[in-house]
């Protein structure tokens, strides 16, 4: 038989590749089927389903194999071959999904079933093979009954720690360096190498395993009933362990989202810490299995009870670590933030994670003693554990969170552990074992007294802020707050989706691009927010307004609290709100639109980077009419020059003309719109005037005033000044630069190591843009008279006034504002008076 150390090394590498596969498949299917919580949950459910099928089938057959290591080599090779479906799934989905979803509708059960079916077809073969490797490797390792529990616990720990390293590689580092496809190819190469090495090692095993008993000792008939009972108990605990552990992972991930920057790094840190703690638990289970007394249920009762108490403590530790769910940050820059994130995750998850990770491998200790082979025992228990995991992740995300909320769901899961401990203790033999029921009973009492988490804050509130509403689901926590009469809509505590404090600016994000298209009839909004921006389109005589919103609770909260400010977007028959990911709506919607508007997407939020990629902009372009206009609004107070240049350069790769427009004249929280045209053409001021006059209550606007309403916000021609951003990399689905650089930038800004594109940095950009392509030479302004171009200069002066005032240079700010008032009509000057 091959040396156990070699087999453990192979399984470590297998775990490494498996977690890489899982993370990368979640990402690719989220891009194709929608970057939603349902898409992720469906993907993971298919992964676990495939694993359970493989574990069950292989477990029943592994014990009959004379050379299980050769079977293991074949399974790894088949997994590597099946993994290549990754490269076909996007083209296939893009070909099949649009006509199907167009016929069935983008939301609803039928469309979900279509996406799930396509995902299952691509995923299942690979994950059946990966799932089968666990019982087969166990059969290859374990030759005697007494070795089963300790060997499996170590195998479980090794695989899990390998998975943690895979999560670091695929979540933190490699995709940003070589891209997702090459990272995936590396995972395939690892699986293929494992297959080849296992096959070579199987040649050594072949000559020896034939001389070794491949089955467990024959069990005396009088012990059959006791063994069958222990087997059922072990299966039940394995299922409970999988259910509770995966439910807690979902709930902890949601908990950390309330206080961490929800980037790929944050989620990777949570996953890595969870896996490491589970792996340590596997090592602890090995020690317990070796030293366990004749009554193995006694340690299990203690493990279950302590797990419940540890889970119940985790909300309190998290609340203390984050000072009441405040945004977790570090003044030491990016590396300091990573250290602090891992520290927070370890403080909350390490101790309970070790306990949770001990339970499942320890159940094998109760299942020993039968005549079945190691593969059959492990296959059965792993199948029940995986089935429980599927149910736990789905029920926690889609039932417990909306029903009980985060804190109530964590308490319910802790109670599940305590209930399991009580049942096991009550069924154990001997007075001492039954007396252990007092341990979980005490834990239950604590859970409803000092460890009751329902009094903890659900949202971090600023001084004077009032919480009006909270909705919790797998998509996140959506809250509505009020401060001095101003409403604010937030996602996961700290991400402001919108409010009613700047209605004019919010409406401008819809109306400005609409003014640039001659008589727009159809408008698509990628993101609803409060609905104020999308509702502004209904001031115009449009025929159709479609709004895509990924978080259903955002739609519900916006309709309840912001409908009075949203101009009928929730009731007007011309408006239709689609529940879905922006990319999926673009790919599935057969309609073409005159104007498409992209919301202010938080650049470092996990998954948001895909909304700034070349593929996303290509999908937008394909949904525009021949002369269509696309406006992507950017929050410069969340972007450094590095991220802005990447997004701008990426848009220039897709559209023949990209122009820059101000969304406001703020120095501290400015927004800009990159307005792109499917067909390059000069600015049509006649269309602007006509659109202004067609607007509700716009009949009385003079041509000069209508011109000024547009030209004041024009900042420059980015296509003509492309050299400003041409050195920046292109943001793609394969290499989402924004998703990996933006989180680091956010922490560098906190530490004073870099700056947002605001204030004086923004003023420098305006100067560079004007120097690279002066308004007098701008081909986009070919039909704009020199007198009318004065409005452009006036807008620059108004912005300079705000920037200089924020910098403390009041004399220069006053001078700039005087220049602005000298160039615009008095009513315009009064509207922007300072």
PEDA-V409116 format. One record per residue. RES is the residue in three letters. SS is DSSP state (a for helix, b for strand, c for the rest). PHI is phi in whole degrees, 0 to 359 (none if undefined). OMEGA is omega in whole degrees, -180 to 180 (none if undefined). Layout:
res,ss,phi,omega
RES,SS,PHI,OMEGA
RES,SS,PHI,OMEGA
This chain:
res,ss,phi,omega
UNK,c,none,177
UNK,c,300,-179
UNK,c,301,180
UNK,a,305,-179
UNK,a,300,178
UNK,a,294,-179
UNK,a,294,177
UNK,a,296,178
UNK,a,297,178
UNK,a,297,-178
UNK,a,288,173
UNK,a,300,179
UNK,a,296,177
UNK,a,296,176
UNK,a,297,177
UNK,a,303,-179
UNK,a,292,-177
UNK,a,299,178
UNK,a,291,175
UNK,a,298,177
UNK,a,303,-175
UNK,a,299,-179
UNK,a,297,-176
UNK,a,287,176
UNK,a,291,176
UNK,a,303,-178
UNK,a,292,-175
UNK,a,293,179
UNK,a,286,174
UNK,a,294,178
UNK,a,294,-174
UNK,a,277,-173
UNK,a,259,180
UNK,c,118,-176
UNK,c,277,-175
UNK,c,239,177
UNK,a,297,179
UNK,a,294,179
UNK,a,295,180
UNK,a,295,-180
UNK,a,297,179
UNK,a,296,179
UNK,a,300,-179
UNK,a,294,178
UNK,a,297,178
UNK,a,295,178
UNK,a,302,-178
UNK,a,293,178
UNK,a,298,178
UNK,a,300,180
UNK,a,298,-178
UNK,a,295,177
UNK,a,298,179
UNK,a,296,180
UNK,a,296,-178
UNK,a,293,-177
UNK,a,295,-178
UNK,a,291,-180
UNK,a,299,-179
UNK,a,287,-174
UNK,a,253,-173
UNK,a,299,-176
UNK,c,295,-179
UNK,c,272,-177
UNK,c,272,175
UNK,c,285,-178
UNK,c,220,-177
UNK,a,298,-180
UNK,a,294,177
UNK,a,291,175
UNK,a,296,178
UNK,a,301,179
UNK,a,300,179
UNK,a,295,180
UNK,a,297,178
UNK,a,297,178
UNK,a,294,178
UNK,a,295,177
UNK,a,298,179
UNK,a,297,179
UNK,a,292,-180
UNK,a,294,-179
UNK,a,296,-179
UNK,a,293,175
UNK,a,301,178
UNK,a,308,-174
UNK,a,278,179
UNK,a,259,-170
UNK,a,292,-179
UNK,a,292,177
UNK,a,302,-179
UNK,a,295,-179
UNK,a,295,179
UNK,a,294,178
UNK,a,279,-173
UNK,a,266,-172
UNK,a,293,-175
UNK,a,306,179
UNK,a,294,180
UNK,a,292,-179
UNK,a,291,177
UNK,a,298,-179
UNK,a,279,-174
UNK,a,267,-174
UNK,c,97,-175
UNK,c,283,178
UNK,c,245,-179
UNK,c,113,-174
UNK,a,294,-177
UNK,a,296,180
UNK,a,296,178
UNK,a,298,180
UNK,a,295,179
UNK,a,297,-180
UNK,a,295,-180
UNK,a,297,179
UNK,a,296,178
UNK,a,295,179
UNK,a,296,-179
UNK,a,295,179
UNK,a,299,-179
UNK,a,280,-171
UNK,a,269,-167
UNK,a,303,-177
UNK,a,304,-179
UNK,a,294,-174
UNK,a,282,169
UNK,a,297,179
UNK,a,295,-179
UNK,a,296,178
UNK,a,297,-178
UNK,a,291,-177
UNK,a,294,-176
UNK,a,295,179
UNK,a,294,179
UNK,a,292,178
UNK,a,294,177
UNK,a,299,179
UNK,a,296,180
UNK,a,291,-176
UNK,a,274,-168
UNK,c,261,180
UNK,c,246,-180
UNK,c,229,-175
UNK,a,302,-177
UNK,a,292,-179
UNK,a,273,-167
UNK,a,301,-174
UNK,a,297,180
UNK,a,296,-178
UNK,a,294,180
UNK,a,294,179
UNK,a,300,178
UNK,a,292,178
UNK,a,299,178
UNK,a,298,179
UNK,a,295,-179
UNK,a,297,179
UNK,a,297,-178
UNK,a,292,177
UNK,a,294,174
UNK,a,299,177
UNK,a,297,178
UNK,a,298,177
UNK,a,295,176
UNK,a,296,178
UNK,a,294,176
UNK,a,298,-176
UNK,a,295,-176
UNK,a,276,-177
UNK,a,261,-174
UNK,a,254,-159
UNK,a,237,-163
UNK,a,294,-179
UNK,a,302,179
UNK,a,290,-176
UNK,a,268,-174
UNK,a,240,180
UNK,c,94,-176
UNK,a,290,-177
UNK,a,295,179
UNK,a,291,175
UNK,a,298,178
UNK,a,294,177
UNK,a,298,176
UNK,a,297,178
UNK,a,298,177
UNK,a,298,179
UNK,a,298,178
UNK,a,296,180
UNK,a,297,179
UNK,a,296,179
UNK,a,294,177
UNK,a,301,179
UNK,a,300,-178
UNK,a,295,-179
UNK,a,292,178
UNK,a,295,178
UNK,a,295,177
UNK,a,297,179
UNK,a,294,-179
UNK,a,293,176
UNK,a,294,176
UNK,a,289,-177
UNK,a,292,-171
UNK,a,301,-176
UNK,a,282,-176
UNK,a,257,-175
UNK,a,290,178
UNK,c,294,-180
UNK,c,268,-174
UNK,c,247,178
UNK,c,295,-176
UNK,c,268,-179
UNK,c,237,177
UNK,c,288,-179
UNK,c,301,179
UNK,c,292,-178
UNK,c,270,176
UNK,c,301,-177
UNK,a,303,-176
UNK,a,293,179
UNK,a,263,-174
UNK,a,300,-178
UNK,a,295,180
UNK,a,295,180
UNK,a,294,179
UNK,a,297,178
UNK,a,295,178
UNK,a,296,179
UNK,a,296,179
UNK,a,294,178
UNK,a,298,180
UNK,a,299,180
UNK,a,296,-180
UNK,a,295,-180
UNK,a,292,177
UNK,a,298,179
UNK,a,293,178
UNK,a,300,180
UNK,a,298,179
UNK,a,296,180
UNK,a,300,-174
UNK,a,291,-178
UNK,a,296,180
UNK,a,288,175
UNK,a,299,-179
UNK,a,293,177
UNK,a,299,177
UNK,a,299,-177
UNK,a,291,178
UNK,a,296,178
UNK,a,300,176
UNK,a,296,-180
UNK,a,296,-179
UNK,a,294,178
UNK,a,296,-179
UNK,c,284,-175
UNK,c,225,178
UNK,c,258,166
UNK,c,295,-170
UNK,c,280,-178
UNK,c,260,176
UNK,a,301,-179
UNK,a,292,-179
UNK,a,298,-179
UNK,a,292,177
UNK,a,295,179
UNK,a,298,179
UNK,a,296,-179
UNK,a,296,-179
UNK,a,298,180
UNK,a,298,179
UNK,a,298,-179
UNK,a,293,179
UNK,a,299,-180
UNK,a,294,177
UNK,a,296,178
UNK,a,298,176
UNK,a,297,176
UNK,a,299,177
UNK,a,298,177
UNK,a,295,177
UNK,a,295,179
UNK,a,298,178
UNK,a,299,179
UNK,a,295,179
UNK,a,296,-179
UNK,a,296,179
UNK,a,287,-174
UNK,a,258,-174
UNK,c,301,177
UNK,c,289,-180
UNK,c,297,177
UNK,c,256,-174
UNK,c,291,-178
UNK,a,287,-177
UNK,a,297,176
UNK,a,300,-179
UNK,a,294,177
UNK,a,300,-179
UNK,a,295,180
UNK,a,298,-180
UNK,a,296,-179
UNK,a,294,179
UNK,a,295,177
UNK,a,298,179
UNK,a,298,-180
UNK,a,293,180
UNK,a,296,178
UNK,a,295,179
UNK,a,296,179
UNK,a,285,-171
UNK,a,302,177
UNK,a,298,-179
UNK,a,289,177
UNK,a,295,180
UNK,a,296,180
UNK,a,299,178
UNK,a,290,-179
UNK,a,297,-176
UNK,c,258,178
UNK,c,55,177
UNK,c,81,176
UNK,c,68,174
UNK,c,288,-178
UNK,c,300,-176
UNK,c,279,-178
UNK,c,216,-179
UNK,c,220,176
UNK,c,278,-179
UNK,c,260,178
UNK,a,85,-172
UNK,a,295,-179
UNK,a,296,177
UNK,a,296,179
UNK,a,294,179
UNK,a,299,178
UNK,a,298,-179
UNK,a,295,179
UNK,a,295,177
UNK,a,296,178
UNK,a,296,179
UNK,a,295,180
UNK,a,298,-180
UNK,a,293,-180
UNK,a,298,-177
UNK,a,275,-166
UNK,a,255,-169
UNK,a,297,-177
UNK,a,297,178
UNK,a,295,180
UNK,a,297,177
UNK,a,298,180
UNK,a,296,179
UNK,a,298,-177
UNK,a,289,180
UNK,a,278,-169
UNK,a,295,-174
UNK,a,298,179
UNK,a,297,179
UNK,a,289,179
UNK,a,299,179
UNK,a,299,179
UNK,a,301,-179
UNK,a,278,-176
UNK,a,264,178
UNK,c,282,176
UNK,c,104,178
UNK,c,270,180
UNK,c,278,-179
UNK,c,289,179
UNK,c,286,-179
UNK,a,299,-179
UNK,a,299,180
UNK,a,294,179
UNK,a,298,-178
UNK,a,294,-180
UNK,a,300,-180
UNK,a,294,-178
UNK,a,293,179
UNK,a,295,178
UNK,a,297,179
UNK,a,296,178
UNK,a,297,-179
UNK,a,290,177
UNK,a,301,176
UNK,a,299,179
UNK,a,298,177
UNK,a,301,-179
UNK,a,297,-178
UNK,a,297,-178
UNK,a,293,-179
UNK,a,287,-178
UNK,a,293,179
UNK,a,297,-175
UNK,a,285,-169
UNK,a,251,177
UNK,a,240,-174
UNK,a,294,-177
UNK,a,301,178
UNK,a,293,-174
UNK,a,276,-174
UNK,a,254,-173
UNK,a,78,-176
UNK,a,297,-175
UNK,a,292,178
UNK,a,295,179
UNK,a,292,177
UNK,a,295,178
UNK,a,295,180
UNK,a,296,179
UNK,a,291,176
UNK,a,298,178
UNK,a,297,178
UNK,a,298,176
UNK,a,298,-178
UNK,a,294,177
UNK,a,295,177
UNK,a,300,179
UNK,a,297,179
UNK,a,298,-178
UNK,a,295,180
UNK,a,296,-180
UNK,a,296,-179
UNK,a,294,-178
UNK,a,269,-178
UNK,c,282,179
UNK,c,275,176
UNK,c,91,-179
UNK,a,295,-178
UNK,a,297,179
UNK,a,292,-180
UNK,a,293,178
UNK,a,293,180
UNK,c,293,177
UNK,a,301,179
UNK,a,295,-179
UNK,a,295,177
UNK,a,294,178
UNK,a,296,176
UNK,a,296,178
UNK,a,299,179
UNK,a,295,178
UNK,a,298,179
UNK,a,298,-176
UNK,a,294,-179
UNK,c,257,178
UNK,c,234,-174
UNK,c,289,-179
UNK,c,255,176
UNK,c,285,-174
UNK,a,275,-173
UNK,a,294,176
UNK,a,273,179
UNK,c,288,180
UNK,c,295,177
UNK,c,267,180
UNK,c,216,176
UNK,c,283,-177
UNK,c,251,175
UNK,c,279,179
UNK,c,304,179
UNK,c,82,-178
UNK,c,268,-179
UNK,b,247,179
UNK,b,271,-178
UNK,b,262,-175
UNK,b,200,174
UNK,b,223,173
UNK,b,234,-178
UNK,b,239,179
UNK,b,201,178
UNK,c,296,180
UNK,c,277,179
UNK,b,129,179
UNK,b,260,-180
UNK,b,252,-177
UNK,b,234,173
UNK,b,242,-179
UNK,b,237,180
UNK,b,221,176
UNK,b,226,-180
UNK,c,52,177
UNK,c,84,180
UNK,b,265,180
UNK,b,272,178
UNK,b,219,179
UNK,b,252,-175
UNK,b,234,175
UNK,b,243,-180
UNK,c,53,170
UNK,c,82,-167
UNK,c,238,-178
UNK,b,268,-178
UNK,b,282,180
UNK,b,281,179
UNK,b,166,179
UNK,b,195,179
UNK,c,252,-179
UNK,c,273,-179
UNK,c,219,-173
UNK,a,298,-178
UNK,a,299,179
UNK,a,295,179
UNK,a,297,-180
UNK,a,291,180
UNK,a,299,-179
UNK,a,297,174
UNK,a,270,-169
UNK,a,283,-178
UNK,a,299,177
UNK,a,296,178
UNK,a,292,178
UNK,a,295,-174
UNK,c,274,179
UNK,c,253,-179
UNK,c,296,176
UNK,c,53,-180
UNK,c,293,179
UNK,c,248,-177
UNK,b,225,-177
UNK,b,225,176
UNK,b,241,178
UNK,b,249,177
UNK,b,265,-175
UNK,c,116,-180
UNK,c,265,-173
UNK,c,61,178
UNK,c,280,-176
UNK,c,90,-177
UNK,a,293,-180
UNK,a,295,-179
UNK,a,297,180
UNK,a,296,180
UNK,a,297,178
UNK,a,297,-178
UNK,a,282,170
UNK,a,290,-177
UNK,c,256,-178
UNK,c,283,179
UNK,c,278,179
UNK,c,259,-175
UNK,b,210,174
UNK,b,235,179
UNK,b,246,-178
UNK,b,234,177
UNK,b,260,178
UNK,b,227,-173
UNK,c,281,-175
UNK,c,254,-178
UNK,a,303,-179
UNK,a,292,174
UNK,a,296,178
UNK,a,298,-179
UNK,a,296,-180
UNK,a,293,179
UNK,a,297,-180
UNK,a,294,-178
UNK,a,287,-170
UNK,a,251,-172
UNK,c,245,179
UNK,a,304,179
UNK,a,298,-178
UNK,a,256,-170
UNK,c,260,172
UNK,c,55,172
UNK,c,80,-177
UNK,c,294,180
UNK,c,268,-176
UNK,c,233,-177
UNK,c,294,-179
UNK,c,296,178
UNK,c,283,-175
UNK,b,259,179
UNK,b,222,179
UNK,b,261,-178
UNK,b,257,177
UNK,b,276,-179
UNK,c,175,178
UNK,c,289,-177
UNK,a,301,-180
UNK,a,297,-178
UNK,a,295,179
UNK,a,298,179
UNK,a,296,-178
UNK,a,287,-173
UNK,a,268,-175
UNK,c,285,179
UNK,c,282,-177
UNK,c,287,170
UNK,c,247,-173
UNK,b,234,176
UNK,b,288,-177
UNK,b,224,173
UNK,b,235,-177
UNK,b,237,176
UNK,b,266,-176
UNK,c,289,176
UNK,c,279,-178
UNK,c,279,177
UNK,c,296,-169
UNK,c,293,-176
UNK,c,266,180
UNK,c,293,-179
UNK,c,304,-179
UNK,c,93,-178
UNK,a,291,180
UNK,a,304,180
UNK,a,290,178
UNK,a,273,176
UNK,a,241,-176
UNK,c,267,177
UNK,a,301,-179
UNK,a,295,177
UNK,a,295,-180
UNK,a,294,175
UNK,a,294,177
UNK,a,297,176
UNK,a,297,-179
UNK,a,304,-177
UNK,a,289,179
UNK,a,262,178
UNK,b,274,170
UNK,b,292,-173
UNK,b,305,180
UNK,b,252,-172
UNK,b,294,-178
UNK,b,238,177
UNK,b,236,177
UNK,b,243,174
UNK,b,255,-179
UNK,b,275,-175
UNK,b,235,175
UNK,b,276,-177
UNK,a,295,177
UNK,a,282,174
UNK,a,232,-179
UNK,c,229,167
UNK,c,271,177
UNK,a,302,-178
UNK,a,301,-178
UNK,a,289,178
UNK,a,300,-179
UNK,a,296,179
UNK,a,296,-179
UNK,a,296,-179
UNK,a,297,180
UNK,a,297,179
UNK,a,296,178
UNK,a,295,179
UNK,a,296,178
UNK,a,290,-171
UNK,a,254,-173
UNK,c,250,-179
UNK,c,286,179
UNK,b,216,176
UNK,b,231,179
UNK,b,243,-177
UNK,b,245,-179
UNK,b,228,174
UNK,b,284,174
UNK,c,266,179
UNK,c,197,178
UNK,c,237,178
UNK,c,269,177
UNK,c,268,-174
UNK,c,260,179
UNK,c,226,-177
UNK,c,284,170
UNK,b,236,176
UNK,b,230,175
UNK,b,245,169
UNK,b,269,-175
UNK,b,261,-175
UNK,b,248,180
UNK,b,244,176
UNK,c,291,175
UNK,c,236,-178
UNK,c,295,177
UNK,c,199,179
UNK,c,290,176
UNK,c,298,-179
UNK,c,254,-179
UNK,a,290,176
UNK,a,297,178
UNK,a,294,178
UNK,a,299,-179
UNK,a,299,-179
UNK,a,297,-180
UNK,a,292,177
UNK,a,298,-177
UNK,a,287,176
UNK,a,282,-179
UNK,c,296,177
UNK,c,305,-179
UNK,c,65,-180
UNK,c,255,-174
UNK,c,298,-173
UNK,c,274,-177
UNK,c,287,174
UNK,c,282,179
UNK,a,300,179
UNK,a,301,-179
UNK,a,290,178
UNK,a,296,177
UNK,a,300,-177
UNK,a,297,180
UNK,a,301,179
UNK,a,267,-170
UNK,a,292,177
UNK,c,302,-175
UNK,c,264,-180
UNK,b,285,-177
UNK,b,248,179
UNK,b,160,-178
UNK,b,259,-176
UNK,c,288,178
UNK,c,297,179
UNK,c,289,180
UNK,c,250,-173
UNK,a,299,-178
UNK,a,296,179
UNK,a,294,-175
UNK,c,238,-172
UNK,c,292,178
UNK,c,276,-179
UNK,c,284,177
UNK,c,290,177
UNK,c,273,179
UNK,c,273,-178
UNK,c,233,175
UNK,c,298,-179
UNK,c,285,178
UNK,c,232,-178
UNK,c,282,-174
UNK,a,304,-177
UNK,a,301,-175
UNK,a,297,-177
UNK,a,258,180
UNK,a,269,-175
UNK,a,300,178
UNK,a,299,179
UNK,a,294,179
UNK,a,300,-179
UNK,a,302,180
UNK,a,284,176
UNK,a,294,177
UNK,a,294,179
UNK,a,302,-178
UNK,c,276,-179
UNK,c,75,-178
UNK,c,269,175
UNK,c,207,-176
UNK,c,218,172
UNK,c,291,178
UNK,c,274,-179
UNK,c,228,175
UNK,a,56,-177
UNK,a,297,177
UNK,a,297,176
UNK,a,294,178
UNK,a,301,178
UNK,a,294,179
UNK,a,294,179
UNK,a,301,180
UNK,a,295,179
UNK,a,295,-180
UNK,a,295,179
UNK,a,292,179
UNK,a,288,-180
UNK,a,291,177
UNK,c,214,-180
UNK,c,298,179
UNK,a,306,-179
UNK,a,293,-178
UNK,a,249,-173
UNK,c,290,179
UNK,a,295,177
UNK,a,294,-179
UNK,a,259,-175
UNK,c,302,-178
UNK,c,261,180
UNK,c,257,-176
UNK,c,288,177
UNK,c,304,-180
UNK,c,294,-180
UNK,c,290,179
UNK,c,291,174
UNK,a,298,178
UNK,a,296,179
UNK,a,295,179
UNK,a,295,179
UNK,a,298,177
UNK,a,298,177
UNK,a,295,179
UNK,a,294,179
UNK,a,295,178
UNK,a,293,178
UNK,a,299,180
UNK,a,300,179
UNK,a,293,-179
UNK,a,293,-179
UNK,a,293,178
UNK,a,295,178
UNK,a,295,179
UNK,c,277,178
UNK,c,91,-180
UNK,c,262,-175
UNK,a,295,179
UNK,a,302,-180
UNK,a,291,178
UNK,a,294,178
UNK,a,296,178
UNK,a,296,180
UNK,a,297,-180
UNK,a,292,176
UNK,a,298,176
UNK,a,298,178
UNK,a,297,-176
UNK,a,295,-179
UNK,a,289,-173
UNK,a,255,-176
UNK,c,238,177
UNK,c,300,-177
UNK,a,304,-178
UNK,a,291,176
UNK,a,291,179
UNK,a,300,-180
UNK,a,293,-179
UNK,a,295,-179
UNK,c,250,-177
UNK,c,301,-179
UNK,c,245,none
